[in-house]
Amino acid sequence: MGLFGSRKKDSDNRNYDLFEKAQQQAGENVQILLRKSDLYPVHISSNFERVMGVAPARLIDDVETLFRFAAEDDYATLKRQAKNWDGLSPLQLEATYLAPTTPQQKKRLRVDVCPVLNGDYFFATITDITAEYGKVESLEKQRDKAVAAVRDRADFMSQMSHEIRTPLNGIKGMIALAQQHCSQEERLLDDLSRASDLSDYLLSLVNDVLDMSRLNSGHVELEQRPFDLRLVAKELRTMFEGQASDKGLTFTVETVECNAVYLQGDRMRLNQILVNFVSNALKFTDKGGQVSVTFREMYRNADEVNYMIRVRDTGKGMDPRFVSRIFKPFEQEDRTIARRYGGTGLGMAITNALVDLMNGKIVVDTEIGHGTDFTVYIPFKTATAAQTEELAEKGEMLETYHGSKKDTLEYEFKGKHFLMAEDNDLNALITTEVLRNLGTSVDIANDGPVVVKMFAESQPGTYDAILMDIQMPTFSGWEAARRIRALPRNDAQSVPIIALSANNYVEDARNSRAAGMNGHTGKPIEIAELKAQLAAAEAESAYIREK
């Protein structure tokens, strides 16, 4: 491309030959030769308008034209750098360029300027670095995200350390006091009771942390089983009405316009969500207040129904500015809440993660002094006709429900003979003592093959139940249960097998069932829960023997 119009003033063809040669080697780069004395563009590469979206004539009329198309954030920087340039050394500029095209093109450009031809001219190369910049920007975002994740993890671990140390120090202190009060029965019992309360809190904290970990890592699987939503409402009312009454609160649970009530989903996880909402509502509502739960069908189609579940209280309420942080781990409105009301600070984070997993959403409405309204919207698949019939047969719909089967069954420990698989000596000692105090006799196996061998070599009917640890050295309790069920003897199919595990999740219970066990309960053992599990297992085993 030659010079423009009649404004050619320099006849030194060497300059232009040099520029033309450089242009041929430039590729997609835009190149401009400027006269130093007046910054007149004596030559502009032929790709200028295609790349920059501006006619060369505009640059000839006003060399600062390109500056004006820079992004607002970059314009002032460019002007300052150009003003401070000595004109002798190379200069590099970088900016976001908003090309005046239709549609507008946004580019990241680098401009390299250097003096040439004895300093009488400036040679400028404009390079499109949009792709390169995008990669760098993406990497920077990834880096920032990783740094934030590390920082959040460090903050979380620091908070966890504090949260765990506090009850641990309390437990150690109570044990020390109990040792001093051995001769004072009343004070001794009080010390042990406080230590027990602290250990319950610590266990709850650990369980919540494990829940958070599993949710964050994607290891929580939702069940898709049929259930009657009205039973969820009924059991929620039964669970909390006593607590509400003791605190002097009005507690109501109602179903409104609930036509599709036979649903598919994870009933246990739904219950976990609602229990957390209601627990918080009762906790933060003073005597004379009200807590209400409303189930309402919003809309549905052929195989899906969307439900709104609203938990409303007239309690202390929250600062609306805090709502954006309420679902973050360990977030509490002020430092006095944990001391006054208890709680691990993880319940809401877990609840939010579970609702997300269910493809639902939570809406919060709150005002200080006027209570809080948590509304959750969750879609469910409707149960099929066959599933509804199954619910009726099992007594798991409102019309056929007569209370929990576990509650109606009794179990007598006295005189029972248990086989217990447990590889941890301390756990075995504690559990054995607890069971023996209930009138049972216990044989211990410290590994999977050992428990299988002990049962196989025993006389039929020797053991009334097998209590099976899951994690053992050689093979798991699940494998041990499968091998026991496969033994060629009459009681191998009917002997009750209950899993005892520190991992007490839905997935773990499901695996225990799949391995042939009758039930699954967590560690440390809660006698009431173990009794219920054994009662149900004994009834199930009796049914198997009758067949």
N, C-alpha and C positions, 0 to 999 in steps of 0.2 A: 504494500500500500504506500503510495507516495505522500507528499505533504498536502495540506489542506488549503485550498483557495489561494488568494493573492498574498497571504500573510507570511509566505516563505521568505525569510530574510537571510538565511545562512546558506552559502553555496558550497560548503565543504562536503563533497560527496562521500568522503571517507566516513563521516559520521553515519550517514544513512546506510552505506554498505555494511558497516559494522552492525547496525541495528537489524537490517534485513537478515543477515546471517544468524544472529541470535534468535530472531523470531522463528526461523525455520526449525530451530532446535528446541523451541519452547513448548511444543505440544499444546496442552490446554491452558497454559499460563498466559496471562495478559501482560504485555510489555509496553512501556511508555518511555520515550526519551524526552526529558524536560530541559529546557535551557535555564541555567542557573540564574541568569540576570533578571528574568521576569517570569520564570516558571512556565514559559510557553511550551506546550507539547508539540515539539517539532516532528514527532512521529508516534503513531499509535498502531499497535498490531491489529491485523484484520479481524481477529476474533473478539475484539473489544465489545461490540454491541451484543453479540450472541451471549457472551459470558456475563457481562455487567448489566444488560438490559437498558443501557443508556446509549443514545446516539453519540458518536465521537465529537460531533459539532458542539454539543453541550459542554464537553470537557475543554474544548478549545476556547470557548467563550468564558468559562469559569472553571479554573483548575480545582477549586474546592468543591465542585459538584458532588464528587463521590463521598466526601465527608458527610454531606447532608443526608445521605441514605444509610448512614451507620445507625445501628440501634441506639436508642436514647442513652442507655447505660454506658455505651462505648464512646459516644460523640465527644464528651468533655475530655476524656482520657486521650483520645487521638489528637485533639487540638493542643492539649498541654504538651504531649510528646513532640509534636511537630514544632511547637514554639521554642522548646528547650533544646532542639537539635542544633549542633554546631555546624552542620553542613559539610563537615570534613570526613567524618567517620561513617561507616555503614549504619543504617537505621532499619529496624524491624518493627512493624506495627501489626496488630492483630485485632480484628473486630468482627462483629456480626453485621452483615450487610443485608439490607432489605431492598432487594432489586425491585424497581418500579415497573413490574410486569403484571400481566393479568393471566392467571392469578399470581399474586405476589410470591416471589421466591425468597426464602430465607437461607442465606449462606454464611458460612464462616470463612473469612478471607485472611490471608497473611500477605503483607506488603513488605517487600525488601527493597530498600533504596540505597544506592551507593554512588558516589561521585565518579565520573569517568571523563576521559579526554582532557586531562590536565585540570580537572576540577571545574570545567566550564559547563558541564552537563550533569544531570542526575538520571541514572538509569533505574527505573522502577519495574519490579516484577510482582504481579498480583497472582497468588496461588489459591485455588479453591481447596480448602482443607476441611470441608464440611464432614466428609466421611470419617477422616482421621479424628477430628474434634469430637464427633459423635461417639466414637469408640473410647476416646479418653474420658469423655464425660460419663459414659456408661460405667467405665472402670472406676471412676471417682465415686460415682453413686454406690457401686458395689462395695468399694472400700469404706465409704461412710456408713453404709448399712452394716458391714461387718464390724467396724469399730463400735457402732452403737450397740450391736448385739453383744459384743464382748463387755462393753460398759454396763449394759443392762444385766448381763449374767453375773458380773462382779457385784453390782448393786444387790441383785437378788441373793447371791450367796452371802453377802455381808448381812443382809436383813435376816436371812435364814439362820445364820450363826447366832444372831442376837435372839431370834425367836426361840431357838432350840435351847440355847444356854440358859435363858431365863427360867423355864420350868425345871430344867436339869439342876440348876443351882438350888431351886426351891425344894426339889425332891431330896437332894443331898442334905440340905439344911434340916428338913423334917426328919430324915433318918437319924441325923446326929442328935436332934432333940429327943427323938424316941428312945435312943440309947441312954440318954440322961434320965428319962422319965420311966425307966423299966419298972420301978417300984410304985409308980403312981398311975394306976390303971386308967383313970379318966383322961389324964393328960396324954398318956401313951396312945390311947385310942384316937384322941383328937389329932395328934401328930400323924398317925398312920392314915387317918381319913383325909387330911390335907395332902399328904404325899400321893394318895390314890387319885384325888381330884387333879393334881398336877400331872400325873402320869396319863390320865385320860385326855387331858388337853394336849400333851405331847404326842400321844398316839393319833389324835385327831389332826394335829398339824402335819405329822408324817404322812398320813393317809391323803390329806389335801395336796401336799407337795407331790406325791406319787401320781395323784389324779392329774394335776397340772402337767407333770412331765409326760404322762401318757397321751394327754390331749394335744400337747404341743408337738409331740413326735408322730402323731397320727396313728397311735396304737390302740385307740378306743374304737371298738366296733359296735355299732348300734344294731340291736335286734329288730327284726320286723315280724312281730308276733301279734296275733289278734288280742284285743282287750276291750272291755266295756268302760268307756270314759266315766260313766256314772259311778262305777266302783272306785275309780281314782278319787273322785270327789267325796264319796262316802268315807273312804279310808283316811283322807286328809282331815275330814271333820272329826273322825274318831281319834286320830292321832293328837290333835291340838286342842280339842274342846276342854279337856281337863286342865291343861296348862293355862289356857286363857281364863278359865273360871277362877283358878287359884290366884291369878294376878288381877282379878276384877275387871276383865275386859269382855266386851261383847264380840263373839266370834261367829261369823256366818259363812256358809258355803252354799252357793246356789248354782243351778244349771238353768240357763235361759235360752229358749229357742234351739235346744239341742236335739235335732231330729236324727242326724247320723251319729250314733254313739258307739257303734261297733267298728273299731278302728284297727289299723295295723301300725305298729311302732314299738319303740323301746319304752315299755311302761315303767321300768325301774329308773331309767334316766329321766323320764318326764317327772316322776315322783321326786327325784333328787333336786330338780330345778324348783319345783313348787315348795318342797320342804325348806329350801334355802330362803326363798322369798317370804314364806309365812314365818319362819323362825326369826328373820330380821324384823319383820313387821311387829311381831309380839315383843321382841326384845326392846324396840325403840318406842313403844307405845305405853304410856303410863296408865295407872288405874283409872277406870271410868271411860277409857277410850274404846275405839272400835277397830276391828280388823275384819275385812270381808274378802272373800274369794268368789269370783264370778266366772263361770264357763259359758261362753257364747259362741254358737256357730255363726261364722261370718258369711261364707259362701262355699259352694261345692259344685262339682261337675260329676261326670259319670263314675269316676273311681277315686276322686280326691276331695277332701274337705279341709277347709282352713278354719282353725279355731283361734279365738281370742280368749286368753286366760288372764284375768286382771286381779291383782292383789293390792288392796287399798287399805291404808291405815290412817289414823288421825294422830300419829305420834309427833316426834320432834321435827321431822322434816330435815331437808338438807339445803345447803347453799347451792342454788342452781349452777354456780361456777364449778362446783365439785363434781357434777354429774358426768362430765367428760372423762374423769379419772376413776370413777367408781368401779369399773370393771378391770382395772389394773391390779396385779398382785400386791398385797400388803397395803393398799391404799385405804386410808381412813381419814375422815374429815378433820379430826384433831387427835392429838396424842392421848387424850383422856378416855377415848371411846373403848380401846382395848382393855384398859384397867377397869372401867366401870361396867362394861357390858360383855367382855370376853370376846371370843372368836379369833380365828387365825388370820383374817384379812385376805383369805384366798377364796372364800365361798362365792363371791360375786364374779371373780375371774373365771372360776370353774363353770358357773352357771352360764355365763356369756359364751364360753367355748362350746358348751353342750347345745345351746340354742343355735349357734352357728352350724354345728354339726347336723342339726335337724333341719337346716335350711330355713330357720325362723329368724325373727328379729325381736328386740326388746325396745320398748319406748318407756322413758322415765319422765314423770311429771311430779315435781316436788316444790315445796315452799317451806321455809323455816317457820316452825310453829303451827303448820297446817297439814302436816302429814306428807306421805309419799305414795305415789301410784306407780306400781310396776305392771306394765301390760306386755305380755308376750304373745306373738302371733306365730303359730306353728302349723304347717300343712301336714296332713296325715292321709295315707291311703285308707280307703274304706275296706272293711272286712268282707270277704266273700260269703255267700250263703253257707258253704260248707264250714267255714271258719266260725261263723255265728252259731251253727248247730253244735260245733265242737265246744264252744264256750258254755252253751246251755248244758251239755252232757257233763262237763267238768264242774258245774256249779260256779262258773266264773262270770256270770252276768247277774245284774241286779235282781232279776226275778227269781233266780235259783240260788242266790248267795245266802249262806247261813253262818257267816263268820269264817275266819281263817281255820283251815283244817289243823294247822299246827296248834292253835289255841284249844281245840277241842280234844286233841289227843294227849294222853298222859304217858309219862315214861318213868319207870321206877329204876333207879340206879342200883339200889341195894341188892346184893347177891349176883350181880352181873359180872361176867368174866370177859375182859377186853384184851385184844391184841393191838398194840400200838407201835407203829413204825415211826421212829424219830432218831435222827443221827446226831442231834445236839444234846449233849449230856445234861446241861442245865435245863433246857426245855423239857426233856424227858422227866427229870426229877420233879420239876414244878407241877407238870400235868399229872404225873403219877400220884403225887401227894394230894392234889385236889380231888382226883377221882377216888382214891382210896378213902378219903374223908367222907365221901358220899356212899361208902359201903361196897365199892367194886374191888375186884382184883385185876391186876394189869401185868401182862407179859410184854417185854420190850424187845423190839427188833431194830437194829441200827443201820439197816440198809435195805434196798429193794429186794435183792435176792434172798436175804435173810427172812423177811416177812413172808415171802412166798413159800419158802422151805418150811418155816414154822407152822404155817397153816396147813400145808400139804401133809405134814407128818403128824398133825394132831388128829384126835378122834373126832368124827363128825359130831357137831353140836357143842364142841369144846368152847368155842368163842361165840359170845352173844353179838359182838360187833368188832369191826376192825377200824381203828383210827389211823388214817394214812397221811403221813407227811408227803409233800409233793417233791421237793428238791432233796434228793439223796445221792450219795457218791456214785454208785454203780449204774443204776437206772432209776427213773422217776417213780413217784407213787402212782402216776397214771399207768405206766407200763406194768407195775406190780399188780395193780387192780385188774388189768386186762389178763394177766397170766393166772391170777386166782380164779377169775370167772371162767377161764378155759380148762380148769382142772376137772378130771373125770370123777367127781363125787357129788352127791346129792346137795350138800349145803353150799357148794361153791357159787351157785347162782343166787341163793337166797340170803346168805349172810350179809347183814348191813355193813356197808363200807362208807365211811364219812371222811372226806378230805379235810385235813387240818393244815392250813397254809397261811404264810404271811402275805401271799398274793391273793387278795379277796375281791377280785373283779368279776364282772359278768363273763368275760372271756374265759377266766380261770374256772368258774363254776360250770360253764358250758363244756370245757375240756374234761372236767371231772365226770360229768354226766356221760359224755361220749366214751370215756374209759370204763364205764360200768359202775361208777360209784352212785350211791343213793343221795348224797348231799355234799355240801361244801361249806365250811365255816372258817373264819379267820383266826389268826393268832394276834394277841394272846386270847385264850379261850374264854368266851363268855358262857357260863354254865347254862343260862336260860336259852341261848341260841343253840348250844349243843343238845340240850334236852329236846328242843323242838325238832331239830334235825333227826335225832335218834328215834323220836316218836313217829315221825313221818316215814323214816326208813323201815322201822319195825312193821308198820302197817303195810308198806309196799312189799316187804319180804314175805309176810304172811299170805298176801295175795298170790305171790309167785309159788309158794309151797302148795297152795290149794289147787293151782293149775296143774 
